């Protein structure tokens, strides 16, 4: 995974890319490859919004190419002092 945080005041933008390969001993090969580019946007210490597009190739599945659009709302709960 590679990411880079960009900040402007209280706002943080973190674009990233994640690549994963899965080895399957049943076939003695790398069976699945997944690529996920996306970004996370935080506008306060408690909230952020993340979006990404996932592509997955699985050579031994009934659906070999899979595409997914993901949107995630993060809510952070703190236990420390302060607002």
C-alpha positions in Angstrom: 0.0 0.0 0.0 1.2 3.5 -0.8 -0.4 6.7 0.5 0.3 10.4 0.8 -1.4 12.8 3.2 -2.1 16.3 1.9 -3.4 18.9 4.5 -4.9 22.3 4.3 -6.0 23.7 7.7 -8.2 21.1 9.4 -8.8 19.2 6.2 -6.8 16.1 5.3 -6.9 14.3 2.0 -5.1 10.9 1.7 -5.0 9.4 -1.7 -3.8 5.7 -1.8 -3.3 2.6 -3.8 -3.3 -0.9 -2.5 -2.3 -4.1 -4.4 -2.7 -7.6 -3.1 -1.8 -11.0 -4.5 -3.1 -14.2 -3.1 -1.4 -17.6 -3.4 -3.6 -20.7 -3.5 -1.9 -24.0 -2.7 -4.7 -25.9 -4.3 -3.6 -24.7 -7.7 0.0 -23.9 -6.7 -0.3 -20.4 -8.2 -1.2 -16.8 -7.5 -4.9 -17.2 -8.0 -6.2 -13.8 -7.1 -5.0 -10.2 -7.7 -6.7 -7.2 -6.2 -6.1 -3.5 -6.9 -7.7 -0.7 -4.9 -7.1 3.0 -5.6 -9.0 5.5 -3.5 -8.9 8.5 -1.1 -9.9 9.4 2.4 -11.1 13.0 3.2 -11.2 14.1 6.9 -12.7 17.5 7.8 -12.8 17.1 11.6 -11.1 14.9 14.2 -14.3 12.8 14.4 -15.4 12.3 10.8 -14.0 11.3 7.5 -15.3 9.9 4.2 -13.5 7.4 2.1 -14.1 6.2 -1.4 -12.4 3.6 -3.6 -12.7 1.4 -6.6 -11.8 -2.2 -6.3 -10.8 -4.5 -9.2 -10.2 -8.1 -8.5 -9.1 -10.9 -10.9 -9.6 -14.4 -9.8 -8.5 -17.0 -12.3 -10.4 -19.9 -10.7 -13.7 -18.3 -9.8 -17.0 -18.4 -11.7 -16.7 -14.6 -12.0 -13.1 -13.9 -13.0 -13.3 -10.1 -13.0 -15.0 -8.2 -10.2 -15.4 -4.4 -9.9 -16.7 -2.7 -6.8 -17.3 0.9 -5.8 -17.0 1.5 -2.0 -18.0 4.5 0.1 -17.2 4.4 3.8 -18.1 7.0 6.4 -15.7 6.9 9.4 -16.8 8.0 12.8 -14.0 8.1 15.5 -14.7 7.8 19.2 -12.0 9.1 21.5 -11.4 8.4 25.2 -8.9 11.2 25.8 -9.4 14.6 27.2 -10.4 17.5 25.0 -13.2 18.2 22.5 
